[in-house]
Each structure stands twice: as C-alpha cells, then as structure tokens.
Amino acid sequence: MHGTAHVGFHTNDIKDGVFNNNSGSVGLYNQDQRITVLGNNKTIFSDPTVDFFR
C-alpha cells in the first residue's frame, strides 16, 4: 500500500503471499464476528486501527 492509501478489512486477514512495505492506514472492524490475522508471513501495518463493536 502506498502512503496515502486507506483500507478497511471486515473479514479475516490471511497472509500467505507477499504484501510488504505497507505505509497507508488500515482499519480492522466487524460487528458480527471475531477477526483473525494469520498466515505464513507476518502482517505488518504502519498505521492500524481496530474497532470493537458490541
């Protein structure tokens, strides 16, 4: 992701490919279920936001 990117995930993040050098902002959110971050490679975000809903 480039430095001005804004990406929102509302489902699991499974990282088995190459997705490095991320400099944009990322949001992880879901109202109905847990979000899992996993995979064979590390997920590294420089500006993450996680929202919890009840």
N, CA, C and O atoms as a CHARMM CRD file, in Angstrom:
* protein
*
  216
    1    1 MET  N      0.83800  -1.17300   0.00000 PROA 1      0.00000
    2    1 MET  CA     0.00000   0.00000   0.00000 PROA 1      0.00000
    3    1 MET  C      0.88300   1.23700   0.00000 PROA 1      0.00000
    4    1 MET  O      1.92700   1.27000   0.65000 PROA 1      0.00000
    5    2 HSD  N      0.45900   2.23400  -0.72400 PROA 2      0.00000
    6    2 HSD  CA     1.22100   3.47400  -0.73700 PROA 2      0.00000
    7    2 HSD  C      0.83200   4.35000   0.44900 PROA 2      0.00000
    8    2 HSD  O     -0.15200   4.05700   1.12900 PROA 2      0.00000
    9    3 GLY  N      1.55900   5.38400   0.70300 PROA 3      0.00000
   10    3 GLY  CA     1.41300   6.19700   1.90400 PROA 3      0.00000
   11    3 GLY  C      0.08100   6.88400   2.09400 PROA 3      0.00000
   12    3 GLY  O     -0.27100   7.21300   3.22700 PROA 3      0.00000
   13    4 THR  N     -0.67800   7.11600   1.03000 PROA 4      0.00000
   14    4 THR  CA    -1.96600   7.79100   1.17700 PROA 4      0.00000
   15    4 THR  C     -3.15300   6.84100   1.08200 PROA 4      0.00000
   16    4 THR  O     -4.29900   7.28500   1.01900 PROA 4      0.00000
   17    5 ALA  N     -2.88700   5.53500   1.07200 PROA 5      0.00000
   18    5 ALA  CA    -3.96500   4.54400   0.97600 PROA 5      0.00000
   19    5 ALA  C     -4.71500   4.42500   2.29800 PROA 5      0.00000
   20    5 ALA  O     -4.12500   4.57500   3.36800 PROA 5      0.00000
   21    6 HSD  N     -6.02200   4.15400   2.21900 PROA 6      0.00000
   22    6 HSD  CA    -6.87300   3.87500   3.38000 PROA 6      0.00000
   23    6 HSD  C     -7.66100   2.61200   3.05300 PROA 6      0.00000
   24    6 HSD  O     -8.48900   2.60900   2.14100 PROA 6      0.00000
   25    7 VAL  N     -7.40100   1.53500   3.80100 PROA 7      0.00000
   26    7 VAL  CA    -8.01900   0.23900   3.52500 PROA 7      0.00000
   27    7 VAL  C     -8.73800  -0.24200   4.76600 PROA 7      0.00000
   28    7 VAL  O     -8.21000  -0.12300   5.87200 PROA 7      0.00000
   29    8 GLY  N     -9.94700  -0.79000   4.60200 PROA 8      0.00000
   30    8 GLY  CA   -10.69000  -1.36000   5.71800 PROA 8      0.00000
   31    8 GLY  C    -10.96100  -2.84000   5.49400 PROA 8      0.00000
   32    8 GLY  O    -11.48400  -3.22800   4.44900 PROA 8      0.00000
   33    9 PHE  N    -10.60600  -3.66600   6.47300 PROA 9      0.00000
   34    9 PHE  CA   -10.89300  -5.09900   6.42900 PROA 9      0.00000
   35    9 PHE  C    -12.09100  -5.37500   7.32400 PROA 9      0.00000
   36    9 PHE  O    -12.13000  -4.91200   8.46400 PROA 9      0.00000
   37   10 HSD  N    -13.05500  -6.11300   6.82800 PROA 10     0.00000
   38   10 HSD  CA   -14.18200  -6.50800   7.66500 PROA 10     0.00000
   39   10 HSD  C    -14.28800  -8.02700   7.74900 PROA 10     0.00000
   40   10 HSD  O    -15.32000  -8.56700   8.14600 PROA 10     0.00000
   41   11 THR  N    -13.22200  -8.70000   7.37600 PROA 11     0.00000
   42   11 THR  CA   -13.15900 -10.15700   7.43700 PROA 11     0.00000
   43   11 THR  C    -11.73100 -10.55500   7.81100 PROA 11     0.00000
   44   11 THR  O    -10.89600  -9.67700   8.02900 PROA 11     0.00000
   45   12 ASN  N    -11.43500 -11.82100   7.89000 PROA 12     0.00000
   46   12 ASN  CA   -10.10800 -12.30100   8.29200 PROA 12     0.00000
   47   12 ASN  C     -9.02300 -11.86200   7.32400 PROA 12     0.00000
   48   12 ASN  O     -9.26900 -11.70100   6.12900 PROA 12     0.00000
   49   13 ASP  N     -7.83200 -11.67100   7.84600 PROA 13     0.00000
   50   13 ASP  CA    -6.65300 -11.32600   7.05800 PROA 13     0.00000
   51   13 ASP  C     -5.73000 -12.53700   7.08000 PROA 13     0.00000
   52   13 ASP  O     -5.06500 -12.79500   8.08300 PROA 13     0.00000
   53   14 ILE  N     -5.68900 -13.28200   5.97300 PROA 14     0.00000
   54   14 ILE  CA    -4.84100 -14.47200   5.86700 PROA 14     0.00000
   55   14 ILE  C     -3.73000 -14.13400   4.88800 PROA 14     0.00000
   56   14 ILE  O     -3.96500 -13.99500   3.68800 PROA 14     0.00000
   57   15 LYS  N     -2.51600 -14.00400   5.41500 PROA 15     0.00000
   58   15 LYS  CA    -1.39000 -13.54100   4.59800 PROA 15     0.00000
   59   15 LYS  C     -0.45900 -14.69900   4.27000 PROA 15     0.00000
   60   15 LYS  O      0.40400 -15.06100   5.07100 PROA 15     0.00000
   61   16 ASP  N     -0.63700 -15.27100   3.10000 PROA 16     0.00000
   62   16 ASP  CA     0.25400 -16.31500   2.62700 PROA 16     0.00000
   63   16 ASP  C      1.10200 -15.82900   1.45800 PROA 16     0.00000
   64   16 ASP  O      1.98500 -16.55000   0.99300 PROA 16     0.00000
   65   17 GLY  N      0.84500 -14.61800   0.98200 PROA 17     0.00000
   66   17 GLY  CA     1.60700 -14.04400  -0.13100 PROA 17     0.00000
   67   17 GLY  C      2.48100 -12.90100   0.35300 PROA 17     0.00000
   68   17 GLY  O      2.62400 -12.68700   1.55700 PROA 17     0.00000
   69   18 VAL  N      3.06200 -12.17200  -0.58100 PROA 18     0.00000
   70   18 VAL  CA     3.92500 -11.04300  -0.26300 PROA 18     0.00000
   71   18 VAL  C      3.08500  -9.76700  -0.28100 PROA 18     0.00000
   72   18 VAL  O      2.46600  -9.43000  -1.29000 PROA 18     0.00000
   73   19 PHE  N      3.07500  -9.07400   0.83800 PROA 19     0.00000
   74   19 PHE  CA     2.33500  -7.81900   0.97800 PROA 19     0.00000
   75   19 PHE  C      3.11400  -6.97500   1.96700 PROA 19     0.00000
   76   19 PHE  O      2.66900  -6.75000   3.09200 PROA 19     0.00000
   77   20 ASN  N      4.28500  -6.50800   1.54000 PROA 20     0.00000
   78   20 ASN  CA     5.23500  -5.82800   2.42100 PROA 20     0.00000
   79   20 ASN  C      5.28400  -4.33600   2.11900 PROA 20     0.00000
   80   20 ASN  O      4.68600  -3.86000   1.15400 PROA 20     0.00000
   81   21 ASN  N      6.01000  -3.60900   2.96500 PROA 21     0.00000
   82   21 ASN  CA     6.23200  -2.17200   2.79600 PROA 21     0.00000
   83   21 ASN  C      4.92700  -1.39100   2.76800 PROA 21     0.00000
   84   21 ASN  O      4.73300  -0.52300   1.91700 PROA 21     0.00000
   85   22 ASN  N      4.04100  -1.69700   3.69200 PROA 22     0.00000
   86   22 ASN  CA     2.75400  -1.01800   3.78200 PROA 22     0.00000
   87   22 ASN  C      2.91300   0.26500   4.58300 PROA 22     0.00000
   88   22 ASN  O      3.39200   0.23500   5.71600 PROA 22     0.00000
   89   23 SER  N      2.51400   1.39100   4.00200 PROA 23     0.00000
   90   23 SER  CA     2.67400   2.65000   4.71800 PROA 23     0.00000
   91   23 SER  C      1.35400   3.41200   4.86400 PROA 23     0.00000
   92   23 SER  O      1.33300   4.46300   5.50400 PROA 23     0.00000
   93   24 GLY  N      0.27600   2.92500   4.30400 PROA 24     0.00000
   94   24 GLY  CA    -1.01900   3.58900   4.43900 PROA 24     0.00000
   95   24 GLY  C     -1.71700   3.19200   5.72800 PROA 24     0.00000
   96   24 GLY  O     -1.16800   2.44100   6.53300 PROA 24     0.00000
   97   25 SER  N     -2.93500   3.70000   5.92500 PROA 25     0.00000
   98   25 SER  CA    -3.68700   3.35400   7.13900 PROA 25     0.00000
   99   25 SER  C     -4.63000   2.18800   6.85800 PROA 25     0.00000
  100   25 SER  O     -5.19600   2.07200   5.77100 PROA 25     0.00000
  101   26 VAL  N     -4.78400   1.32600   7.86600 PROA 26     0.00000
  102   26 VAL  CA    -5.60900   0.12600   7.74300 PROA 26     0.00000
  103   26 VAL  C     -6.55300   0.05900   8.92400 PROA 26     0.00000
  104   26 VAL  O     -6.14700   0.29200  10.06200 PROA 26     0.00000
  105   27 GLY  N     -7.81400  -0.26000   8.66200 PROA 27     0.00000
  106   27 GLY  CA    -8.78500  -0.46000   9.72900 PROA 27     0.00000
  107   27 GLY  C     -9.29400  -1.88300   9.72500 PROA 27     0.00000
  108   27 GLY  O     -9.58600  -2.43700   8.66500 PROA 27     0.00000
  109   28 LEU  N     -9.40600  -2.48400  10.90300 PROA 28     0.00000
  110   28 LEU  CA    -9.96800  -3.83200  11.06700 PROA 28     0.00000
  111   28 LEU  C    -11.24200  -3.68700  11.88500 PROA 28     0.00000
  112   28 LEU  O    -11.20000  -3.17800  13.00500 PROA 28     0.00000
  113   29 TYR  N    -12.37900  -4.12900  11.34200 PROA 29     0.00000
  114   29 TYR  CA   -13.63600  -3.97600  12.05800 PROA 29     0.00000
  115   29 TYR  C    -14.63700  -5.03000  11.61200 PROA 29     0.00000
  116   29 TYR  O    -14.61000  -5.46800  10.46200 PROA 29     0.00000
  117   30 ASN  N    -15.51300  -5.43600  12.51200 PROA 30     0.00000
  118   30 ASN  CA   -16.60700  -6.35500  12.21100 PROA 30     0.00000
  119   30 ASN  C    -17.56600  -6.34300  13.38100 PROA 30     0.00000
  120   30 ASN  O    -17.13500  -6.46100  14.52800 PROA 30     0.00000
  121   31 GLN  N    -18.84000  -6.20600  13.12600 PROA 31     0.00000
  122   31 GLN  CA   -19.83200  -6.16300  14.19400 PROA 31     0.00000
  123   31 GLN  C    -20.31100  -7.53800  14.61500 PROA 31     0.00000
  124   31 GLN  O    -20.82000  -7.69600  15.72500 PROA 31     0.00000
  125   32 ASP  N    -20.16100  -8.54300  13.75300 PROA 32     0.00000
  126   32 ASP  CA   -20.79700  -9.83100  13.99100 PROA 32     0.00000
  127   32 ASP  C    -19.87500 -10.96100  14.41200 PROA 32     0.00000
  128   32 ASP  O    -20.33500 -11.92900  15.01800 PROA 32     0.00000
  129   33 GLN  N    -18.60700 -10.86900  14.11300 PROA 33     0.00000
  130   33 GLN  CA   -17.71300 -11.98500  14.42100 PROA 33     0.00000
  131   33 GLN  C    -16.29900 -11.49800  14.67800 PROA 33     0.00000
  132   33 GLN  O    -15.96200 -10.34800  14.39500 PROA 33     0.00000
  133   34 ARG  N    -15.48700 -12.37600  15.20900 PROA 34     0.00000
  134   34 ARG  CA   -14.07800 -12.10300  15.50200 PROA 34     0.00000
  135   34 ARG  C    -13.29100 -12.03600  14.19500 PROA 34     0.00000
  136   34 ARG  O    -13.59100 -12.75600  13.24200 PROA 34     0.00000
  137   35 ILE  N    -12.28900 -11.17100  14.16000 PROA 35     0.00000
  138   35 ILE  CA   -11.38100 -11.09500  13.01400 PROA 35     0.00000
  139   35 ILE  C    -10.05500 -11.74000  13.40800 PROA 35     0.00000
  140   35 ILE  O     -9.48900 -11.43800  14.45900 PROA 35     0.00000
  141   36 THR  N     -9.57300 -12.63000  12.55000 PROA 36     0.00000
  142   36 THR  CA    -8.31900 -13.33100  12.79700 PROA 36     0.00000
  143   36 THR  C     -7.28000 -12.86700  11.79000 PROA 36     0.00000
  144   36 THR  O     -7.56400 -12.77400  10.59600 PROA 36     0.00000
  145   37 VAL  N     -6.08000 -12.57700  12.26900 PROA 37     0.00000
  146   37 VAL  CA    -4.95300 -12.23000  11.40500 PROA 37     0.00000
  147   37 VAL  C     -3.96600 -13.37600  11.49300 PROA 37     0.00000
  148   37 VAL  O     -3.40800 -13.63500  12.56000 PROA 37     0.00000
  149   38 LEU  N     -3.74100 -14.07800  10.36600 PROA 38     0.00000
  150   38 LEU  CA    -2.85500 -15.23700  10.37300 PROA 38     0.00000
  151   38 LEU  C     -2.24400 -15.43200   9.00600 PROA 38     0.00000
  152   38 LEU  O     -2.51500 -14.66500   8.08200 PROA 38     0.00000
  153   39 GLY  N     -1.42000 -16.45600   8.87200 PROA 39     0.00000
  154   39 GLY  CA    -0.79700 -16.78400   7.59900 PROA 39     0.00000
  155   39 GLY  C      0.64400 -17.19900   7.77400 PROA 39     0.00000
  156   39 GLY  O      1.17200 -17.22300   8.88500 PROA 39     0.00000
  157   40 ASN  N      1.26900 -17.52200   6.66700 PROA 40     0.00000
  158   40 ASN  CA     2.66400 -17.96200   6.67800 PROA 40     0.00000
  159   40 ASN  C      3.65200 -16.80400   6.74400 PROA 40     0.00000
  160   40 ASN  O      4.82500 -17.01700   7.04800 PROA 40     0.00000
  161   41 ASN  N      3.20100 -15.58700   6.46600 PROA 41     0.00000
  162   41 ASN  CA     4.06100 -14.40900   6.50100 PROA 41     0.00000
  163   41 ASN  C      3.52200 -13.41600   7.51900 PROA 41     0.00000
  164   41 ASN  O      2.31800 -13.38100   7.77300 PROA 41     0.00000
  165   42 LYS  N      4.40200 -12.60800   8.10500 PROA 42     0.00000
  166   42 LYS  CA     3.98400 -11.58700   9.06300 PROA 42     0.00000
  167   42 LYS  C      3.13600 -10.52700   8.36900 PROA 42     0.00000
  168   42 LYS  O      3.40300 -10.14000   7.23100 PROA 42     0.00000
  169   43 THR  N      2.11600 -10.07000   9.07700 PROA 43     0.00000
  170   43 THR  CA     1.34100  -8.93000   8.61100 PROA 43     0.00000
  171   43 THR  C      1.81900  -7.71400   9.38000 PROA 43     0.00000
  172   43 THR  O      1.68300  -7.66000  10.60200 PROA 43     0.00000
  173   44 ILE  N      2.37200  -6.74500   8.68700 PROA 44     0.00000
  174   44 ILE  CA     2.90900  -5.54200   9.33000 PROA 44     0.00000
  175   44 ILE  C      2.22600  -4.33200   8.70500 PROA 44     0.00000
  176   44 ILE  O      2.34700  -4.08200   7.50500 PROA 44     0.00000
  177   45 PHE  N      1.50600  -3.58600   9.54000 PROA 45     0.00000
  178   45 PHE  CA     0.87000  -2.35200   9.10800 PROA 45     0.00000
  179   45 PHE  C      1.47400  -1.20800   9.90800 PROA 45     0.00000
  180   45 PHE  O      1.69100  -1.34700  11.11200 PROA 45     0.00000
  181   46 SER  N      1.74700  -0.08700   9.26400 PROA 46     0.00000
  182   46 SER  CA     2.38000   1.02900   9.96200 PROA 46     0.00000
  183   46 SER  C      1.36700   1.90900  10.68900 PROA 46     0.00000
  184   46 SER  O      1.74400   2.60400  11.63200 PROA 46     0.00000
  185   47 ASP  N      0.08800   1.90400  10.28400 PROA 47     0.00000
  186   47 ASP  CA    -0.91400   2.76300  10.90900 PROA 47     0.00000
  187   47 ASP  C     -2.24900   2.01200  11.04900 PROA 47     0.00000
  188   47 ASP  O     -3.21300   2.34300  10.35800 PROA 47     0.00000
  189   48 PRO  N     -2.31600   0.99700  11.94200 PROA 48     0.00000
  190   48 PRO  CA    -3.54900   0.20900  12.06500 PROA 48     0.00000
  191   48 PRO  C     -4.55500   0.84600  13.03000 PROA 48     0.00000
  192   48 PRO  O     -4.17900   1.55700  13.96200 PROA 48     0.00000
  193   49 THR  N     -5.84200   0.57600  12.78500 PROA 49     0.00000
  194   49 THR  CA    -6.92000   0.93700  13.68800 PROA 49     0.00000
  195   49 THR  C     -7.80800  -0.28600  13.84300 PROA 49     0.00000
  196   49 THR  O     -8.18500  -0.90900  12.85100 PROA 49     0.00000
  197   50 VAL  N     -8.14500  -0.63500  15.07800 PROA 50     0.00000
  198   50 VAL  CA    -9.02900  -1.76400  15.35000 PROA 50     0.00000
  199   50 VAL  C    -10.23700  -1.24700  16.10400 PROA 50     0.00000
  200   50 VAL  O    -10.09200  -0.61400  17.14900 PROA 50     0.00000
  201   51 ASP  N    -11.44200  -1.51300  15.58100 PROA 51     0.00000
  202   51 ASP  CA   -12.67900  -1.09800  16.23200 PROA 51     0.00000
  203   51 ASP  C    -13.41200  -2.31400  16.76100 PROA 51     0.00000
  204   51 ASP  O    -13.54600  -3.32800  16.07700 PROA 51     0.00000
  205   52 PHE  N    -13.89100  -2.19100  18.00900 PROA 52     0.00000
  206   52 PHE  CA   -14.67400  -3.25300  18.63700 PROA 52     0.00000
  207   52 PHE  C    -16.10700  -2.76000  18.78900 PROA 52     0.00000
  208   52 PHE  O    -16.33700  -1.66700  19.30800 PROA 52     0.00000
  209   53 PHE  N    -17.05300  -3.54300  18.34900 PROA 53     0.00000
  210   53 PHE  CA   -18.46900  -3.21200  18.46700 PROA 53     0.00000
  211   53 PHE  C    -19.13600  -4.20000  19.38400 PROA 53     0.00000
  212   53 PHE  O    -18.72600  -5.35900  19.44300 PROA 53     0.00000
  213   54 ARG  N    -20.15200  -3.77300  20.10400 PROA 54     0.00000
  214   54 ARG  CA   -20.94900  -4.67800  20.92900 PROA 54     0.00000
  215   54 ARG  C    -22.39700  -4.47100  20.66700 PROA 54     0.00000
  216   54 ARG  O    -23.23600  -5.14200  21.26800 PROA 54     0.00000
